[in-house]
Amino acid sequence: MKKEYVKHVYRPFTLEPLVDDAATIGHDFKRYLSYHLGRFHGCAPNYIYEALAYSVRDRLMVDWRNTWNEQLQPGNRRAFYMSLEFLIGRALGNHLLNLGIHTATDQAMLNYSQKLEEVIEEEPDAGLGNGGLGRLAACFMDSCASLRLPVMGYGIRYEYGMFRQYIENGYQMEAPDHWLQNGNPWEIERIEYSQRIQFGGYTEHFIDKEGNSRARWISTHDVLAIPYDIPISGYRNKTVNTLRLWKAAATDEFNLIEFNAGSYTEAVQSKNQAEDISMVLYPNDSSENGKELRLRQQYFLASASIKDAMRVWVRHGEMDFRKFAVENVFQMNDTHPTIAVAELMRLLLDEHGLHWDEAWSITSSCMAYTNHTLLPEALEKWPVSLFERLLPRLLEIIYEINAQFLRKVSMKWPGDVERQQRMSIIGEAPYRHVRMAWLAIVGSFSVNGVAALHSQLLRDGLFHDFYQLWPERFNNKTNGVTPRRWIAHANPGMTSLISEQIGDEWIADLSQIVKLKPLAAAKHKAFHAHWRAVKLANKQRLAALVKADCDVDFDPHALFDVQVKRIHEYKRQLLNLLHVIHLYVQIKQGKTEHMVNRCVLIGGKAAPGYYMAKRIVKLVNSLAEVINNDPDAQGHLKVAFLPNYRVSAMEIIAPATDLSEQISTAGKEASGTGNMKFMMNGAMTIGTYDGANIEMLEAVGEENFFLFGLRAEHVDALRHDYRPWEYVEKDADLRAVMDLLRSGHFNACEPGIFDDIINSMMSSTDPWMTLADFRSYIDAQQAVATAWQDTEKWTSMSILNTAASGFFSTDRTMLEYNREIWKLKPINNG
């Protein structure tokens, strides 16, 4: 049945920009506090923040409205970025920077006896992501707005973030992260754009009046997707893009008949089941219930977003869907939203009456897929039985997509049954399942990796069959981070210092940061002294955070050695800890003559169901407990685990870090973005030849990068004959480290708790090859210590790292996406 729409014509009225001086901002703040919130001076600090946030949001409204209207002009091509995560952090400080009103707002708050920095601290970190994937999506949105690209983000409005991490007796504990507890002043509910999302039911096939075979999905259990819009401001360019987040709600509040009959629990059951979809970020999918909820989340996001994009297009553009792909492109951020391929087909076939070939031509011309992992176990694979029960119509469509695709494979490689089995969207072992990454590749016109090595490994390994079939679809887009958030906002001292020397245009165009390079020469002693002073102030700020959150005293004059990221074996926090134990052994043996004072900070969350990662957290804290209380280690080594690592913490950590640990097993890290944030802020990197480390190394030069370890091809070659015990036998330092770890010195009151960690490192099947890289890592760390002792040399290396970071701006990344994939025209918004 073809769906009918009535074209809607907008006649927007004009809004006048608000005045941005301190007096007017202060007046608006007082009005919101008094009249909107009903509060007064001396009230709880969160109301002060909320009143100021509303005052600032008002100043985004004119540009937000104008941007939206400009993007909807007929013929404008638009992109939609679909991601299950958007780790946007705090918004207030970022908007003040982008609007250029930080100074005026600071003065306005002082007039009311409020410190702006304290008000900013009241904003909770938005619980919309759990790691690099979500933070990357947030940086992408920032850059798209700053480049005036018409890109809309689509995500889920999670009521609770992943979890709030705290440490109890050294163990990770999880508490709910109810970040929306006090509401979110940045969001605007758009209930009039709600979408109805189907689950369950069954498919009915019929012949329409033109004699065509059709299908309809009926007897479904529906859920409402209610959109909430969040402004994404560009850097001083009057552009405000939109991040649209979907909240799940029941179609009816409760069943009145069951309620009146006394069945109170049953009466609200459907409401609770619906709301569960957007209740918590990324449920643990180790159970069947967890798997079902996660698939519900993915389809909920994809269906609501595709339907919304179609709604916008038919209301403000063409009615002929054959032109849909000309004006719309969808970027799927990893495998999570890739059910969108089948959903767009369903809508075109069942709702809009297109024939299969027409619908497939449209779908495969407007879908693009970004892969973020080389780990096969991280690619989404859903049981066919779950699909049959939850999304029966989508499964039918996937079967047909697969059948037609395998015919192409068979034509290309006649009789190659093994290849057909490898490439089939439907996998057979250990149970029948849908390979979502395969669906994404088959249904997309573009497939990209996120670093040069990552993209090469995808082509040569994981997706090699598909690359042989469609080499033109595969491309690389090395990740980046936004310099607005990660330098201008996070490191104002360094921002001012750089701008005094080369002007401030580098904030909007980070390629200009290369102008800093000549100042790395030793003759610029005054500049070097100022550079070190800024770094010291940043380290004092981080030391205060470590003291407050960890009760550990960090000496700001020590080498700050930092590894903050998701806790995972492939990221090898364990290798870092082996070095810490090595330093401790050296201290206990009295070998401290050439040792530098080092403060090691580790932070990150372990997934609740990831046993080994949680054991690693315990080991960090056990080492810290012993080393920090050993008088022999004072002045040489301190260790701390920062609980509840988050965006706002990273804004303090990155500017203060001297040494950035990027030590993943080569060939396992797709890109990394923390490495870029540290580099921009003048940290040195100790890292493997992996992910974006490679391009960072090329940009700054090997003499300004501490490279170590096996390369990806060496890891693969060694895998078949890996003998970790031989590394222990041949290396006295490693043997001493392992002996101390085995002795129970760090877990005297909890015998055996680290046996699984030891056994995993000593196993010939250890895929992370931690012990194989130990000696190279220790040697690189000694080179770090030597360089640190030469203050002028270290300062020069720090400046050169910042000067070489221009390539790693998401502005460059987004320009590449746009030039090679999206092909959007920047909007003219004044």
N, C-alpha and C positions, 0 to 999 in steps of 0.2 A: 504494500500500500504506500503510494507516494505521499510524503508529508508535505502539506501546504503551508507556506509562510506568507505573511503580509510584510512587504518592505516598509521599514520604519525610517522616517526622515527626522534627523535631529535638528532642532533650532535652539542651540545653546545661547543662554544669555551671558552677558559680559560680567566678569568678576574683576574688581580692582585690586591690585597688589596691596598688601598691608605694609605699613611703615615698619622699618627694621631698626629704629634707634632704640637706645636703652630705655627711655621713658615710656615709649609705646609698648615695648615688650613687657616692661614691668606692669603697666596698666592692664594688659591682657592677662598676665599671670595672676594678678590680684582678682580680676573679674572671674576667671575660671575657678580660682580657689574659693572665692566667696559665694558666687552665684550658681556655679555649676556643681561644685563638689560640696558646698555648704560647710566649708572648713574655715579656720582662721589661723593666724600665725601662732606657732607653738604646737600645731597639730603633728600627727605622725609624719615622719619624713617622706613616706611613700606618696602622700597626698601632695606634698610640695613638688615632687618629681612629676606626678600626673598632671598637675596644673600647668607646669612649664611645658610638658610634652604636648598638651593640647594647644598651647600658645604657638609652639614651633610648627606643629602640624598645620595650623591655619595658614602659615606662611608658605607651605608647600602646595596648598590647594589650587591656587590660580595656575601654577605651572603644571600641576598634576592634571587638571581639567583640560588645559590647552594641549598638553601632550597627547592625552587620550583622543581628543577631537582631531588632532593632526594625523594621528595614526589611522583613524577610521576614514580618511578621505578615500574615495573610490580609486581603485587601481594601486593602492599602496600594499606592498607585500609585507607580511608580518611573520614573525617567528614565535614559537611557543616552546618554552624550555620546561620539560616535564621531569621532575625529580622528587623522589620520596624524602629527600632531605634538603633543607636550606638553613645552614647554621649561621644565621645572620648576626648573632651576638646582640649587643646593645645598639640602639638606633639613635638616641638623643645626640651624643657627641658627634656621630658621623654626619647627621643632618646639619648640625651647627657648622661643621667644617665645610660641607658642600654648599651651604647657603651663604657662607662668609659672614655669619653673625655671631661667632663665638665671643668676640670682645664685647659687643653690645649686650649680649645675654649675660655675660659674666658681670658687667657693671649693673645690669638690671637686678640680678640676684643679690649683689652686694648692697644695693639700695634697700633691700628687704632683709639684710643681715643673714644672707644665705651664701655659702660658698658653692660655686657652680660644680666644682669637681666632686663635692660631697653629694650634690643632687644627682649627678650622673651616676654615682655609685649605687643609688637606690633602684636603678632599673635592673630587673633580672635579665640574665641571658636567655634569649628565646630558645626554648627546648624543641627545636625543629630539626635537629640533626645530631649525629654522634661522632663525626670525625671528618677526615679530609674531603670525602665526597660532598658532604653538605656545606663545608666551608668554601670549597671550590665553586659550588653553585651560587653561593652568596657573592663571591668575588666576581663571577661572571655577570650577575645581575647589576652589580655596581658599575662594571666597565661598560656594559651595554647602555646604561643610562648616561654615563659620561661621554660615550661616543655617539649619543643620540640615535642609537639603533632601536627600531620598533620591536622590542622583544618583551614578551609577557611570561612571567614565571608561573608555573602551576605546581602546587604541593598540597600537603595535608596539614590542617590546623590541629596538631596534637595537643590535647589537653595537658598531658604529662610528657616531659622529655624522657630521654633514655632512662636515667636514674641519677640521683644525687649520691655521689660516692663519698663514703667516710671510712676511716680506718679504726678498727677496734682490735687491740692486741696484735697489730701488724697485718690483720686480714682485711681485705676489701669487704665492706658491707654496703648494701644498696638501700636507699630510701627513695620514696617518690619525689620526682622533680615537678612539683605543681607550679609551673612557671606562670600560668594564667590565673593563679589564685586571686590576684587583685585586679584582674582584667588587663587589657592591652590598649592603651590610648592611641596607638598608631593604626589600629585596624578599623575598617568600616564594613559593617555587615551589608551585604547586597542580597537580601533574601529574595528579591524579585527575580534574580538570576539563578535560583535554585534548580537543580537537576534531579531527575528521578533515576535511580540506579537499580538494576534488576539483579537478583540472585535466585538460584534454584529453578523450580518449575520444569517445563519441558518444551520441546520444539514441535510445532504443528506445521506440516507441509501441505500446500494446496496449489491449485492452478488459478492464476488471476484471470480477469476478464479478457486479457489479450492472449491467453493461452500459455503464459510463462509459468514455469515452476517457481514457487515462492515459499518462504518460511516465515513463521512468526513465533516469537518466544512468549509463552503464556504461563498463567498460574504461578507467577513469580512472587517472591517475597521482596518487596521493594524497600529501598532506603533513600532518604533525601540527602543530597549534597548541597549544603548551604555555603555560598562563597563569602569569604572575608578578604578584603583588599588591603594590602600594606604598601605604602609608597616607597619607591626606591629612587632616591634623588641622585642626579648626575652632579658632577663637580662644577658648580658655578656656571651652568649653561642653560638654566631654565627648563630642563628636561626632568620629568619625574615619571619613571616607568612603574608598572604594577606587578606585584607578587600576589597572586590570587591563591588563597588557601581554602581547602574544602573541609567543612565540618559535617560529620555524619549525624543524622537525626532520623527518628522514626516518622513514617508517613502519618501516623496517629499517635497521640500521647499514650493512650492505653485502651484496652478493650473494655468498654463500659459494661457490656453484658456479663463478662467474666468477673469484673469488679463488683457488680451488684449481686452476683451469685456468691460472693465471698472468696473467690479465687484471686486474692490480691497479687500474689507472686506471678501467676500466669498472666494477669491483666497487664502487667508492665514488662513482661519478658521481651516482647518484640522491640520495645523502646530501648531496653538495656542492650540487646544484641546489636541494634543499629548503632548506638552511641559508642559501642566498643571499638568500632572501626577507626575512629579518630581519637580514641582515648589515650593510647600510649604509643610512643615511637617504637617501631621495630620490636614486636613481641618476640620472646624467645621461641624459636620455631623447632625446638627439640621434641616437642609433643605434637600430637595430631591436631589438637586445638590451636596450638601456636601456628602450625603450618596453614590451617584454614584461615585464621585471622589475618595472617600476612598476605595470603593471596587475595583475600577480600580487600585489604588496603590497596593492593596494587591495581586491582580492577576498578575499585572505587575512584582512585586518582585518574586512571586512564579514561574511563568512561565519562566522568564529569568534565574533564578537561577537553576531550574531543567534542563532546556535545556543546560545551560552551563556545569553543572556537567556531563551530558550525553556526551556532545561534548568532554570534557576532557577525559572521560573514553574510548570512542571508538577510540580516536586518539592515546592514549598512553597505552591502556590495551586490555582487551578482547573484542571480538565482540559479544559474546553470552550473551544476556541480562539475561539469567537465572542465571548468576554469578554476576549480577549487585549488588545485596544486600550484597554479600560477601565482596565487596570492597568499598561500599559507605553507609554512614548513614547520615540522615538529622535530625537536631535538630530544631524543630519549637518553637521559643521563643514567648510564649503566643498564643492567637488565631489568631493574624493578618495574619500569613503566612499559615494557615492550609488549604487553598484552594489547597496547594501543593499536598495533598493526591489525590484529583480528577485530578489534572493536570498531575501527574505522570502516573496515570491510562490512561488518554487520550493519552499521548505520546506513552506509551507501546502498547495500543490497535490500535490507528489510524495511528501512524507514523511508528511503528516498527512491526506491524502485529502479536502481541501476542494474544493468547486467554485469555478470562476473568480470568479464574482460575490461569493461569501463571502470568498474570499481577498483580492480587490481592496478590498472594503469594510474589511477589517481593516488591510491595508497602508496604504491612503491615509488611515486614521484615526489612525495612530500614528507616521508619518514626518513630520519637520519639517526644513527646509533653511535653513541660513545661507549667504548669499553674501558673499564677501569681496573681490570684484574687479570693477572696471568695464572691465578690459582683456579684450577678446574672446579674444585669443591665450592668456590664462591659464586659460580654461575648458577642462576636460578634454574631448578629442575622440579617440575610439579607433577605429582602422580596423576595419571589419566583418570583414576577413580575419583580423585578430588575434583578435577575439572568436570567430570560427568555429573557430579552431584551439585556443584556450585555454579558452573558456567556451561551448561549443556550446549547452547547455541554457539558459543565461542569455540568449543571443542570441534563441532562439526565443521566450522570454517577453517580451523587449523588443519584438520584432516585433509580438506580439499586443497588448501595452500600447499601442504606437503606433497600430496599426490601429483599436483601439477609441477611442483619443483623437481621431484624425483624423476619425472619424465624428461626434464631438461638435463639432469645429471646423467641419465641413461643414454640420451642422445650424444652427450659429450664423451662419455666413457662407456661404450656398450659392453655389457657383460661384467662390469666391475661391481659385483654385488657387495664386496667389503666396503668399497667407497660409498655406495648408496646407503649402507647401514651407518657408516660414520657420519654422513651428511644429513640423514633423515632428521626432521624436526621431532619425530617421535622416537625416543630411545626405548630399547627393549629390556635392558638389564640394569640393575637387578630386578626391576619391575618396570612396567610401561610408564613412561613419563614424557612430559613436554619439555623440550630444551628451549628455554626462552631466548638465549643468546642466538641460537640458530634461527628462531623465528624473526628476531630483529635483523639479522644479516639478510635473510631471504626477502624481507619486506622493506628494506631500506635502500636508498640510492647512494648513501654514504656511510662508511664504517671507519671510525677513527680511533687510534690509540692516543695516549696522552703524554708520551715522551718518545724520542727517536728510537731508543732501544726497545721500549715496550711495543711500539708499532711494528718494528722489525720482527720481534719474537711472535707477535700475533700472526704476521704473514708467513713466517717460516715454521711455526709450530701449531698453536692452538686452532687457528683458522686457516691453515694452509690449503685445505681442499677448496674452501670458498674463494681464497685468493687466486687459486689456479683457474677457477671458473669465471670470477669477476675481478680481475686485478685493478680495473679502473675505479672500483668502489672504495678501495682501501687508501687511507691517507693518515698522516700524523698531524696532531695539533698539541704541541707541548704546552702543558699547563702553565699557569702564572698565578699571581696574587695581585690584589689591588694596592698600589702604592698609597692611595688615600687613607685606607684603614691602617695599613701596616707600617707606614712611615709617618705621614703627615699627622694622623690622629694619634698613633701609638707612641711616637717618638718626637714630640714637639721641639725638644732641645736640639736634636740633630737636624730636624727640618729647618729651624731658624739658622743654624750654623751653615748648612749647605746653601740656603737661599741667599745668605749674605755674600756668598762667594760667586754663585753662578746664576742668581735670579731664581724665581719661583715657578718658572714654566715647566720644570721637570715634574711637578706634581701631577700635571695633566698629560705630560708626555715624558715618560720615564727614560726614553732613549737619550734624553739630554743629560742624564745623570753622568754620562761618560765625561762630561766637562770637568768632573771632579778629579779625574785621573792624574793630571799634572801635579795636583796638590799632595799626592802621595809621596813625592820626592822629599828626602830628609831635610832639605834646606828650608822647608816651610815649617819651621819649628813652632811658631806661634799657633798656626792652624792645628798642628798635631797636638799641642797642649790643650787647646780648646776641645778637640775631638775626644781626648782622654777624659777631660773634665765632664763632658756630656755623658760618656759611658759610665763614669764613676757615679754620677747622680742617678742614672738608671739602675745601676747595680745596688745602690743604697735603697732604692724603692723596692726592688725585688727581694733584697735581704729582709726588709720589713714584712713583706708578704710571707716569706718562708718562716720567719719568726712567729707571725700570727697564726699561720695554718699548720705548721709542723713543730713549733717550739724548738727549732734548731737555729743556732747563730751562724750565719754566713758572714765571712769577712769580705767586705766589698773590694778589698785590694787583692783578693785571691783570684785565681783562674776559675771562672764560672763555666763549668762543663755540664751541658744540658742535653737531655733526651726526653722530649715530651711528645707523645703520640699514643695512639691506641696500643694497648698491650697485646702483642702477638708474637709467636715464636719466630716468624720470618723477619720481624723488625729487630729481633735479636737484642732485646734489653739484657739477655743473659750474657752476651759477649761483653757488654759494658760492665756488668757486675763481676765478671771474671777479672777484668782490669782493676776494678776497685779492690778485689781481694788480693790481687797481685801487689798493688801499692801498699796494702795493709801488711802483707807478708814482708815487703821491703822495710817498712817502718819497724816492724817487730824484730827484724834482723839488724837494725841499726844502719841500714843503707839509705840514708836520707841526705847525703851530701849534695847531690845534684837534683833533689826532688823539689818541685814547686808546690806552693800552698794551693790546694785544689778543693773546690766545693762542687760536688756532683749532685745535680738535681734531676730526678726522674719523675715523670708524671704521666698519667693516662688511665683510661678505664679499661677493665677487662670485661668482656661480655659475661653476663651472669652465669651462662652455662659452660663457659670455657675454663675447665679445671686447671690446665697447665698455666694459662695466663694469670689466674688468681693465685697460683702458687708462686709465680714470679713476683707479684706484688708483695706477697709475704716475705720473700727472700730479700727484696729491697729494704723493707722495713726492719728485718732482722739484722742485716748488715749495718744499717744506720744505728740501731740500738747498741750494738757492740762497739762499733768504731767511734761513734760520737761520745761514748762514755769511757773510752780508753785514753788515759792521760798521755800515752806515747804518741797518739795520733794528733794531738792538739798542735795547731800551727802547720799541719801537713795535709790533713784530709778531713772533710766533713761530707756526710751523705744525707739526703732528705728525699722523701717521697711526697710530692705535692698532691693532696687529695682533691678530687672533683675538678680535674683539669677542664678548662672551658675557654671560650674566646676571650673573655675579659681578662682572664689570667694570662693568656698568651700575649695580650697587648702590653703587659708588664714584663713578661719573660723575654720576648724576642729582642727588645732594645737593650737588655742587660746581659745577654749571653756573649761569652767570649768564644766558646767552642761548641759547635753544633754537631751532635752525633747523628749521622745518617748511615747506619751500619747494617742495613738489610742484606740478606743473602742475595748475591748478584743474580739477576733474572727474576726476582720475585716482586720487587716494588715497581708498580706501574709508572709512577712519576714521583710522588711526594710534592707537597707544597710548603710544609713547615721548613724544609731546607731553604726555600726561596725567601721566606720571611726573615729567617736568621741572616742570610746573605745580605739582603737589603739593609739590614741594621748593623752591618759591619762585623758580623761574627765570622770566624774561620770555620770551615767544614772539615771534619774527619769522616771519610765515607768510602764506601765500596763503589765499584764501577757499575752503577745500577740506576735505573730510572732517570730522573732529570739531573741527578748528580753528574752524569756524563756531560751534559750540555753546560752545567755550571762550571765544571772543570775546564772545558774548552774556552769558556768566556773569560775566566779569571786567570788561567794559566796554572800549570801543575805546581809551580813554585809557590803558589798562594792557596794551595789546597792539599790536605793531608790524605792522600790516596793509599788504600791498602786492599789486600784480600784477593781471593779468586775472582775471575771474571765468569760471566754466565756460561760460556762454552767450557770452561774448566770445571765448573760445578757439574755440568751434565756429564762430562767425561769421567769425573771421579765417582759419580753416583753408583756405578756398577762395581766398584772395588774400594769402597770407603772403609777405612780401618782407624777409627778415632783413637783407639788405645795406643796405636803407634805414635801418634802425636804426643801423647802423654809420656810415653817411655823415652822419647828422644829429646824432650824439652824440660829441663830442670825447673824452670819457672812455672810451667803449666802443671807439672807434677806436684809442686808445692801448693799451688792453688787448689787443685783437686783433692789433695790429701787433707788440707785444712777444711774444705767444704765437707768431705766425707766424715771427718772427725766429730762433727756435731758442734764445733766451736760456736757457730752462729745460731744454734737451736738446742742448747744444752737442756732446756726444760721441755722440749718437744721432740724427742728422738724420732728420727726417720722421716720427718715431714718434707725433707728435700730429696729423698731417695729417688722419687720419680723424675725430678729435674736432672739429677746426676745420671740416672739410667738412660734418659732420653738423649743426653749429650754424648754418652758413651756407646750408643747404639749405632751399628753399621747402616741402619736404615734412617738415621736422622737426616731429614731432607734439608735442614738449615745449615748443616756442616759448621757448627759453631766452633768446634775445636780446631778444625782445619785452618781457620783464619786467625787463631789466637796469636801466633808469633808475629805475623805481619801487623796485626792490630797493636800489639805491645810496642813494636818498633816505631810505628807511626805516632803513638802516644808519647814516646820518648822524643821524637822530633817536635811534637807540640810543645813539650816542656822546654826544649832548647830554644825554640823560637820565642816563647813567652818571656824568657829571661832577657831577651834583647828588646827592650821597650820600644825603641825607635823602629826596629824591624817589624814588630807586631803591629804597631800603629799604622805603618805603611801598608801592610797586608790587609788590615781592616778597612782602610780607605779604598784600596783597590777592589776589595770584594763589593763594597757598596757601588763603586763606580762602574763595575762590570755587570750590575744586576738589571740593567735596562731591558734586556730580552725577556725577563721573567715577570713582566707586568701582564695582567690579564687583558689590558688594552691591546697589546700585540696579539694575544691569543684570540680575542674576539674579532679583531680585524681579519685574522686568518680564517676563522669560522665563516665570517661574513663574505669574504672574497671568494672562498672556494666551495662553500656549502650553501649558506642562506641566501646570499645575493640580495640583501636588503638595501634600500636607499635611506641614509640618515634623514631624520625628519628635520624640518626647518621650524624651530619653535622660538623664534625671536632671538 
